[in-house]
Amino acid sequence: MKIDLTETTSSKINKALVEGRRAVGTPTSGMVLTLVIVTDEENAYDALKAANEASREHPSRTLVVIKRVSRSPRDRAKARLDAEVRVGTEAGTGETVLLRLYGEVIDHAQSVVLPLLLPDAPVVVWWAVNAPAAPAQDPLGALAQRRVTDAYADEQPIHELSARAETYVPGDTDLSWTRITPWRSMLAAALDQAPCTVTSAEVTGEEFNPSCELLAMWLADRLNVPVTRKVSDGPGLTAVRMESSIGAIVLDRPDGSLATLSMHGQPDRAVALKRRETAELLAEELRRLDPDEIYARALKFGVDRLGHGNGGQPADGQQPAAGEKAADGSDPAKPAAKKAAKKAAAK
Amino acid sequence: MTDSHGANPLRDALDRRLPRIAGPSGLVIFGVTGDLSRKKLMPAVYDLANRGLLPPGFSLVGFARREWEHEDFAQEVYAAVKEHSRTPFREEVWQQLVQGCRFVQGNFDDDEAFETLKETINELDKAQGTGGNFAFYLSVPPKFFPKVVQQLKKHGLADQKEDSWRRAVIEKPFGHNLESAQELNRIVHEVFPPHEVFRIDHYLGKETVQNILALRFANTMFEPLWNRSYVDHVQITMAEDIGIGGRAGYYDGIGAARDVIQNHLLQLLALTAMEEPASFEADALVAEKTKVLGAVRLPRELGKETVRAQYAAGWQGGEKAVGYLQEDGIDPKSKTDTYAAIKLSIDNRRWAGVPFYLRTGKRLGRRVTEIAVVFQRAPHSPFDHTATEELGQNALVIRVQPDEGVTVRFGSKVPGTSMEVRDVSMDFAYGESFTESSPEAYERLILDVLLGDANLFPRLEEVEQSWRILDPIEEYWDKHGKPAQYPAGTWGPAEADEMLARDGRSWRRP
């Protein structure tokens, strides 16, 4: 069931939620958390779809905060809140409220969200795009136990990682970190099988994919060995190679779904490592709401301390794989600008 | 540099995203063409692989009489997985799995077949890197257990080497009385050491059953009431709506009590009634469970406090059902019970005087398993009699299956002017608050076998204790009277209702 409210307030929305629940016949509900999604109109549909799928594992009240762009200066001055309340089959297993904010109220989104939070249940904020520089300082972020960003969606993902490291507060997490859980789990399993001393490692993956850097930093932090980041055409992460006392351990995934694990002295083995949908990432993210200290340590290791490219000289964190870029003739100084252009072209 | 002999540097207790993945290993299933294997085991293996919990190179070996090639077996696994797996089918997961699929054809007394099995295992160690770690799943009728384990021993397949393991997984029934259970244990333990024998009681793999421990020991609001001062009695029910189906050969002579009460219901009783274990380690758990099972006392008059019955012809959920004695392959004079209800007491400080009623049956009203802890009435009520006329006893019900969850029943004022108190339910549904598809019991149990985690498996002592409880009842039934009858599709015989009525109680309608 769907209730549309225009020029409304949080208390009217709360009333509509109760009415909606009564009408579909589920006056009590087993929702375990409030998920606040902050997005623009363009990304709202996909983000909500992912959240609805994740809500099958984590029934939640989903509040989608959509900040609308007002055209005229007069509209910008005028504050307005529109809401769409969805209860029952239209809202996955929980309840959904789409909040469209116009004008001044955009800067006071927390005043709209606060009265709509579930009592005594955890709050998670997910910025589908345009995450603030310091998530915990953000008025919406301050309401939450868990703040989920996505560096991959950013224009300058690698730079973003450094920024995240500086403003990190326990409870912060990033979907580019979530994306590499299967890789980390398989690499840990490989070392379970053959206890050995790793002497160096190398992470290969597509450019502007912060997951590669995070995986490299995680390995560097855990193993305390030099780790090099190399660039390939993707998709996503393509290979991790660890040199060790028993020879090379290689996890290679050229096609984004089936990987091969090769270890010296052992037969090659196929491993399913599919790239996951946003809904699965979100579901994993909502599974544990305590601070992720392993993420914090990997993040704080620092992008700058990774070795880069084929040349092996350490590159500046904001210029991933400078050597590689120079080799194919494009401007090595502006990878971020290139990604921005690519993004614009895709729109 | 990393420490070469220390713990894995990539693992950290704080890193809770990383799942427990089984080490290099393989699973050999005997009786791989059976129903259990196709409907539960193979899909569970696939689901585990899909969730990324199996090691790279995991191998699955089928052993059966059928004349199959490896490809035919892979095809069979494929079909079973497609039809029965819980998680969506993904080609790359299948590709990972199919590389380790092997089939060995043979009878259980066929020495050649076991030699082939040995070669297959050696070949897998080389090709898939299974490292000599294999679990043998005996999905075969119990009469073949001795044969199979002896063959495993004879061909050196059960030899524990220093850096690898061999485990045996066996399914119920673990014997049909104490004596046969001890005999079976002796045979299995001659070949496999006790800690490498895993007895599957699939109920213990269920999330809701594990939740009994969480509910009781992680909270403060239930445990203070969990004793004779507040609990009036406990009812543990496992009801099935189906008849014996094609299992006549297995079922006749065994009966409901041996099939269900001895393992599932007594395990549920143990988890409900036991004291808090010192830790969640297998040894600590088994100590508490054995202790409480050891304190179980049988009623003095077995004739009055136990009931057995057989379903008679009737209508079950809109379908006509034949009676047990009319089923194909059943002796019309059979005295086998398809329904059993017993009253037990537990002789300890916590439970003295609180009866535990256990019942199970086939062709009952609907399929349901639940534990109902029924509380005493309030000692004094300030409301007058008419106000609380419709108020029952408070109850806490753990719904094990289906529709897993917990219900609390208590009285509440009916809205309106006059004072009237009536029963209401407060409900927690597992599917509502947590994942829509919690893992199948077999997934959890197979993973635990590969990890060597024995928490959720009944030990030898528990099995023997359970038979000690059930044997006198079965002996009494053998000598006295004959089973009562109940129409299919109802909640059991009138005798069972009378049994509770004598105590001034009645069965819950689950």
Contacts between the chains, C-beta under 8 A, distances in Angstrom:
chain1	res1	chain2	res2	distance
A	28	B	427	7.4
A	29	B	432	7.4
A	30	B	428	6.7
A	30	B	429	6.0
A	30	B	432	3.5
A	30	B	433	4.1
A	31	B	433	7.9
A	32	B	433	5.4
A	32	B	434	7.6
A	56	B	435	7.6
A	56	B	436	4.4
A	57	B	434	7.3
A	57	B	435	4.4
A	57	B	436	6.2
A	58	B	434	7.8
A	58	B	435	7.9
A	59	B	432	5.9
A	59	B	433	6.3
A	93	B	432	7.1
A	93	B	436	7.4
A	178	B	17	7.8
A	181	B	17	4.8
A	181	B	18	7.2
A	182	B	52	5.6
A	184	B	10	7.1
A	184	B	15	7.9
A	184	B	17	7.4
A	184	B	18	6.1
A	185	B	17	7.8
A	185	B	18	4.9
A	185	B	19	6.0
A	185	B	21	6.4
A	185	B	52	6.1
A	186	B	52	7.5
A	186	B	56	7.1
A	187	B	10	5.9
A	188	B	8	6.1
A	188	B	10	4.0
A	188	B	11	5.4
A	188	B	18	5.7
A	188	B	21	7.7
A	189	B	21	4.5
A	189	B	23	8.0
A	189	B	55	5.9
A	189	B	56	7.0
A	190	B	56	7.6
A	191	B	8	4.7
A	191	B	9	7.2
A	191	B	10	5.4
A	192	B	8	5.5
A	192	B	11	7.7
A	192	B	21	7.3
A	192	B	23	6.0
A	193	B	23	6.5
A	193	B	24	5.4
A	193	B	55	7.1
A	193	B	129	7.4
A	193	B	131	7.4
A	195	B	4	6.6
A	195	B	5	6.7
A	195	B	8	7.0
A	196	B	4	6.2
A	197	B	1	5.8
A	197	B	2	5.3
A	197	B	3	7.5
A	197	B	4	4.2
A	198	B	2	5.5
A	198	B	9	7.5
A	199	B	1	7.0
A	219	B	10	7.7
A	222	B	9	5.1
A	222	B	10	5.3
A	222	B	12	7.6
A	223	B	2	5.4
A	223	B	9	5.4
A	223	B	10	7.4
A	224	B	1	6.8
A	224	B	2	6.6
A	224	B	9	7.8
A	225	B	1	6.9
A	225	B	2	7.3
A	245	B	4	6.3
A	257	B	91	7.8
A	257	B	92	4.3
A	258	B	92	4.1
A	258	B	95	5.7
A	258	B	96	7.1
A	261	B	56	4.7
A	261	B	57	8.0
A	263	B	129	7.8
A	266	B	129	4.4
A	267	B	57	7.1
A	267	B	126	6.7
A	267	B	127	5.2
A	267	B	128	6.2
A	267	B	129	5.4
A	269	B	56	4.0
A	269	B	57	4.1
A	269	B	96	7.9
A	269	B	99	7.4
A	269	B	128	6.5
A	269	B	129	6.3
A	270	B	56	7.3
A	270	B	95	5.7
A	270	B	96	4.6
A	270	B	99	5.6
A	271	B	56	4.6
A	271	B	96	5.9
A	272	B	49	6.9
A	272	B	50	7.5
A	272	B	52	7.4
A	272	B	90	6.8
A	272	B	92	4.3
A	272	B	93	4.2
A	272	B	95	7.2
A	272	B	96	4.6
A	273	B	92	7.8
A	274	B	90	6.6
A	274	B	92	5.9
A	284	B	17	7.0
A	288	B	16	5.6
A	288	B	17	7.4
A	292	B	17	7.5
A	293	B	14	5.0
A	294	B	12	6.0
A	294	B	14	5.8
A	294	B	15	4.4
A	294	B	17	7.7
